[in-house]
Amino acid sequence: MTNQWNHMKKKFAVVLTAVVGTTVILSGCGQAGANESAVKYTKGDKVVELKFWTSAMEQVNKDLVDQFNKTKGAELNIHVSAEYQGDYSEIQQKVNAAAIANTLPNAFIGEVSQTKGFADSNTIVDLEPFMKVNDFNRDDFKIGDLDNLYVDKDMYAFPHMRSLPVMYVNKTLAKKVGLNENGPATFDELESYMETAYKATGKTPMYLLNNDLWILEALLSSYSNTNMLNDEETATNINSKGAVELISFLRDGVSKGLIKVFNPTQLNDFVGAVSDPDTLLTFSSIGGYKIFLGLAAKSKYELGVAMIPEGKGGTRGVPVGGSNVYMSNTGTEEEKAATFEFMEWLSDTEQAAYASANTGYLPTRLSSLDTDLMKKTMAEFPGYKVAIDELKFSKKRPTTGVYHEVETLVVSRLGDILTDNKDVQQGLDALAKDVNAILTR
């Protein structure tokens, strides 16, 4: 694979102080950061050195850190060193290991569903005291569901980059075979789209990469108004009537040659498949928008972005994904105060716009949409507008600290359920038993 494809692979595998002040604020939350104190940062004579572990979009995060060091950081005598730690799963493992070894960075990026797990293990701190002493206004964080920033009612994370599952459409092929280039609006239309393209090309029209439960969460919510876990997150719905109906729909597509599902070790095959001008559709993150545009341009077809189709009852639900930035439970009061200054800057309007415009992820502030950069970006790349419109259907991801284990298990078993000839209900019942064992352990 060329260097370009290696770069794309890294992006896919995605998938963040001399204390002179005297004010101390205590939080009243019953979670792991309940007794956290905070002071307002005041510039001292010495430079405060901070370590920031990054994930996902490596170069953009590095560029942002460089910008901070040259501007706000230089002004405040704060210097941040960015260290890339791999995809969301890799950084989670490294953070957990660092917490045990007492070698945590001052701040780090993590996937949105990891907040409660980090808080319950006392790896991160409650940001409420820091926001209070700094008069921080969170009202601008209004893009998409915000529940994955909180544990109970306290904020433990700042949003960094936000993504939603979307449907990518080969507009050139759709027009060629007589289909609406905007893509199917419902799952019934989706089946018709695939059948039409298959008859015209003789090739599989839709490919999926089975490396992220996030996509399945969106399909479950939209196809049958089903969540992966119950409201209490004590049991799974993976073997419910709605889940059986969805998996049966997908397996029927696989058996007819309309859908092919690649496992996580087949990323190169997936990239090749979605690059084929005879491929009509795929579901993936809006965070990969510019990557998919690059693949389409190389293969000389026009790419469009559409919402996840509606279910039979007009249902549509999409889990909010992407990354948060966390303050680690480490360092002096001086370092924590300086870390908050960096996190506040990183989350601000212009930086949120920069991160979005240079990746494909959505900005995390409403005010970012009014910047010249985002206006220009949305005019040039209309898929952003589709994803922003889809935010009205956004839902939080599960928050249980063991959900990463659930994801790994379901992803490892789903491929077999989609491709074998065994009863779908029986396969999902067996999977649900093992998932519930994790949830109730």
JOTATA-V892300 format. One record per residue. N is the residue number from 0. RES is the residue in one small letter. OMEGA is omega in whole degrees, 0 to 359 (* if undefined). Layout:
BEGIN
N	RES	OMEGA
N	RES	OMEGA
END
This chain:
BEGIN
0	m	182
1	t	178
2	n	179
3	q	181
4	w	175
5	n	178
6	h	179
7	m	180
8	k	179
9	k	181
10	k	180
11	f	184
12	a	170
13	v	231
14	v	*
15	l	*
16	t	177
17	a	186
18	v	180
19	v	180
20	g	184
21	t	183
22	t	178
23	v	181
24	i	176
25	l	178
26	s	181
27	g	181
28	c	181
29	g	182
30	q	190
31	a	180
32	g	192
33	a	184
34	n	180
35	e	175
36	s	182
37	a	172
38	v	179
39	k	183
40	y	172
41	t	183
42	k	176
43	g	182
44	d	182
45	k	177
46	v	176
47	v	181
48	e	180
49	l	177
50	k	184
51	f	178
52	w	183
53	t	180
54	s	176
55	a	188
56	m	189
57	e	187
58	q	180
59	v	178
60	n	178
61	k	179
62	d	179
63	l	178
64	v	177
65	d	178
66	q	179
67	f	182
68	n	181
69	k	185
70	t	184
71	k	180
72	g	178
73	a	180
74	e	186
75	l	185
76	n	175
77	i	177
78	h	182
79	v	174
80	s	180
81	a	179
82	e	181
83	y	185
84	q	178
85	g	182
86	d	185
87	y	180
88	s	181
89	e	182
90	i	177
91	q	179
92	q	182
93	k	177
94	v	179
95	n	179
96	a	180
97	a	178
98	a	179
99	i	183
100	a	182
101	n	179
102	t	181
103	l	169
104	p	179
105	n	178
106	a	179
107	f	177
108	i	175
109	g	179
110	e	191
111	v	184
112	s	186
113	q	188
114	t	185
115	k	179
116	g	178
117	f	180
118	a	181
119	d	180
120	s	178
121	n	180
122	t	180
123	i	182
124	v	175
125	d	182
126	l	183
127	e	179
128	p	180
129	f	178
130	m	182
131	k	182
132	v	180
133	n	182
134	d	183
135	f	180
136	n	182
137	r	188
138	d	182
139	d	176
140	f	186
141	k	182
142	i	180
143	g	180
144	d	185
145	l	186
146	d	183
147	n	170
148	l	192
149	y	164
150	v	194
151	d	183
152	k	182
153	d	179
154	m	180
155	y	183
156	a	168
157	f	177
158	p	181
159	h	174
160	m	183
161	r	180
162	s	175
163	l	171
164	p	176
165	v	176
166	m	177
167	y	186
168	v	172
169	n	185
170	k	180
171	t	179
172	l	180
173	a	179
174	k	182
175	k	183
176	v	174
177	g	180
178	l	176
179	n	184
180	e	179
181	n	176
182	g	181
183	p	180
184	a	182
185	t	178
186	f	174
187	d	177
188	e	179
189	l	179
190	e	179
191	s	178
192	y	183
193	m	180
194	e	180
195	t	180
196	a	181
197	y	179
198	k	183
199	a	186
200	t	185
201	g	181
202	k	177
203	t	184
204	p	183
205	m	179
206	y	177
207	l	175
208	l	185
209	n	179
210	n	185
211	d	179
212	l	181
213	w	179
214	i	179
215	l	176
216	e	180
217	a	180
218	l	177
219	l	182
220	s	185
221	s	183
222	y	188
223	s	178
224	n	184
225	t	175
226	n	181
227	m	179
228	l	174
229	n	186
230	d	181
231	e	182
232	e	179
233	t	181
234	a	181
235	t	174
236	n	186
237	i	178
238	n	179
239	s	180
240	k	181
241	g	180
242	a	178
243	v	179
244	e	180
245	l	182
246	i	177
247	s	177
248	f	181
249	l	182
250	r	177
251	d	177
252	g	178
253	v	183
254	s	179
255	k	182
256	g	181
257	l	183
258	i	170
259	k	181
260	v	176
261	f	176
262	n	186
263	p	180
264	t	183
265	q	183
266	l	179
267	n	178
268	d	179
269	f	179
270	v	178
271	g	182
272	a	182
273	v	175
274	s	182
275	d	180
276	p	176
277	d	173
278	t	186
279	l	192
280	l	164
281	t	173
282	f	177
283	s	183
284	s	171
285	i	177
286	g	177
287	g	186
288	y	184
289	k	174
290	i	179
291	f	176
292	l	178
293	g	177
294	l	180
295	a	180
296	a	179
297	k	181
298	s	173
299	k	169
300	y	182
301	e	183
302	l	175
303	g	177
304	v	178
305	a	176
306	m	169
307	i	183
308	p	175
309	e	173
310	g	184
311	k	180
312	g	183
313	g	182
314	t	173
315	r	178
316	g	181
317	v	180
318	p	177
319	v	179
320	g	181
321	g	189
322	s	169
323	n	170
324	v	183
325	y	170
326	m	182
327	s	177
328	n	183
329	t	174
330	g	181
331	t	174
332	e	178
333	e	182
334	e	178
335	k	178
336	a	178
337	a	178
338	t	178
339	f	177
340	e	179
341	f	181
342	m	178
343	e	179
344	w	183
345	l	184
346	s	188
347	d	190
348	t	185
349	e	180
350	q	176
351	a	177
352	a	180
353	y	181
354	a	181
355	s	185
356	a	184
357	n	180
358	t	193
359	g	173
360	y	179
361	l	177
362	p	185
363	t	178
364	r	175
365	l	182
366	s	178
367	s	181
368	l	181
369	d	179
370	t	178
371	d	181
372	l	181
373	m	176
374	k	178
375	k	182
376	t	181
377	m	176
378	a	182
379	e	183
380	f	187
381	p	178
382	g	176
383	y	183
384	k	178
385	v	181
386	a	178
387	i	176
388	d	181
389	e	181
390	l	180
391	k	178
392	f	188
393	s	179
394	k	177
395	k	172
396	r	176
397	p	185
398	t	182
399	t	184
400	g	180
401	v	185
402	y	178
403	h	176
404	e	177
405	v	180
406	e	182
407	t	181
408	l	183
409	v	180
410	v	182
411	s	184
412	r	188
413	l	181
414	g	180
415	d	181
416	i	181
417	l	187
418	t	180
419	d	182
420	n	180
421	k	180
422	d	183
423	v	181
424	q	180
425	q	179
426	g	180
427	l	175
428	d	179
429	a	178
430	l	180
431	a	179
432	k	181
433	d	177
434	v	181
435	n	177
436	a	176
437	i	185
438	l	184
439	t	183
440	r	*
END
